[in-house]
Amino acid sequence: MTTLVIGAGLVGAQVARILIEEGEAPVLFDTAPQPAALAEVFDPARAVMEVGDILRPLTLAGVLQRHKITRIAHTAANPMLTLGAQRDPYAAIQLNIMGTVNVIEAARAFGIRRVVVSSSNVLNHFVAGGDGSGDPMRETAFPRPTTFYASTKQAIESLGLNYARWHGIEFAALRYGAVFGPWSGAGGGGPSNVMREAVRKALVGEEAVLPAGAMEWVYSKDAGAGTVLALKAKELGFGVFNITMGALAKPEDMANALKAAVPGAKVRIETPSAAAVSLPDMKAVSDLTLAKQTLGFAPRYGLVEGVKDLVAWMKARSA
Ligand SMILES: NC(=O)c1ccc[n+]([C@@H]2O[C@H](COP(=O)([O-])OP(=O)(O)OC[C@H]3O[C@@H](n4cnc5c(N)ncnc54)[C@H](O)[C@@H]3O)[C@@H](O)[C@H]2O)c1
């Protein structure tokens, strides 16, 4: 088995680390790898790094062939996710949708069956409508994504499920919660960077700013673990899975988690306006039943454990 991990960022690095710990030598594929940040997560000697672009299908095909790839975890997406896609919808649509189609088509061409794609729990939180009581004869039946980024994730879920239905691809889409975790490079989305900055400021004794709305997070190590479970699961069943902490964190929960990890931390609750579109006040908790039943996924990190782990990692790297 040789796994191709497309996108070597906040989540892709964790997927690679777990595969290495399980004895594999994964191949990573990224347009702009960040070797120093990656080396803080896993031993680079235990993986292969390929520089390439999923929007250039022949480059991707060359990598699949050269490394005899047998399964794919695709975690690439547009820079700054929701925020980036609002600024430049065309680029995000092209990368997230056509890039994913390129990955699945390349898998088909090379007889690679298992393709696990990163979706997002924005599809649980950034939707409106669905007033048609599920009656598909009514135009209003289905909830519609309210951002460009969420629209691209909805598209790739639907397209991937049709590749599964009609072309035998074993497709899984993983709806991660807002991800935070150990990563010193560029990457992640608005919430990832707000949380990282809050922890960094708390550690240097400055006032940390945490969002004013409830958030549904997942720690990056759990996002990676869920991805590896989907790469290895015998059956993928429904094919779409929530991978989150399974809890809503209110602002005071986030503040308390930070204070538990950094005693005496000063905290201000305020949604940074530059990241506001990516930090809605989330109202409900994603259901983890399918992820548990089909993949055997259960989050190992709640908010307190995740923030503590991140603080320990940040302290260790600055020591
Ligand atoms: N970070 C979050 O909060 C979050 C939440 C839910 C879902 N997700 C999804 O999880 C996945 C991973 O997110 P992340 O936080 O690790 O993102 P990230 O930005 O840290 O990593 C994505 C990587 O993809 C690479 N990439 C971009 N365009 C590429 C291309 N054309 N070809 C090859 N590589 C390319 C980037 O260089 C980057 O290293 C994404 O699909 C994202 O939409 C993330």
The ligand as a Gaussian input file, in Angstrom:
#p B3LYP/6-31G(d) Opt

LIG

0 1
 N       -8.565000      24.073000       8.497000
 C       -9.860000      23.954000       8.743000
 O      -10.389000      24.572000       9.679000
 C      -10.701000      23.036000       7.909000
 C      -12.004000      22.767000       8.340000
 C      -12.810000      21.917000       7.578000
 C      -12.314000      21.383000       6.404000
 N      -11.039000      21.673000       6.010000
 C      -10.571000      21.086000       4.751000
 O       -9.507000      20.223000       5.073000
 C       -8.532000      20.236000       4.036000
 C       -7.190000      20.548000       4.626000
 O       -7.223000      21.832000       5.207000
 P       -5.926000      22.449000       5.860000
 O       -6.384000      23.292000       6.985000
 O       -4.911000      21.395000       6.079000
 O       -5.456000      23.406000       4.670000
 P       -3.998000      23.962000       4.377000
 O       -4.181000      25.237000       3.635000
 O       -3.192000      23.978000       5.630000
 O       -3.377000      22.866000       3.423000
 C       -3.767000      22.731000       2.085000
 C       -2.541000      22.443000       1.248000
 O       -2.964000      22.264000      -0.111000
 C       -1.937000      22.775000      -0.941000
 N       -2.453000      23.076000      -2.262000
 C       -3.174000      24.173000      -2.632000
 N       -3.427000      24.130000      -3.941000
 C       -2.873000      22.984000      -4.424000
 C       -2.806000      22.392000      -5.704000
 N       -3.341000      22.988000      -6.776000
 N       -2.173000      21.207000      -5.848000
 C       -1.598000      20.610000      -4.764000
 N       -1.616000      21.137000      -3.527000
 C       -2.250000      22.307000      -3.356000
 C       -1.459000      24.040000      -0.203000
 O       -0.158000      24.427000      -0.644000
 C       -1.513000      23.579000       1.265000
 O       -0.266000      23.111000       1.709000
 C       -9.024000      21.248000       2.998000
 O       -9.706000      20.567000       1.973000
 C      -10.001000      22.100000       3.782000
 O      -10.991000      22.623000       2.928000
 C      -10.222000      22.457000       6.746000

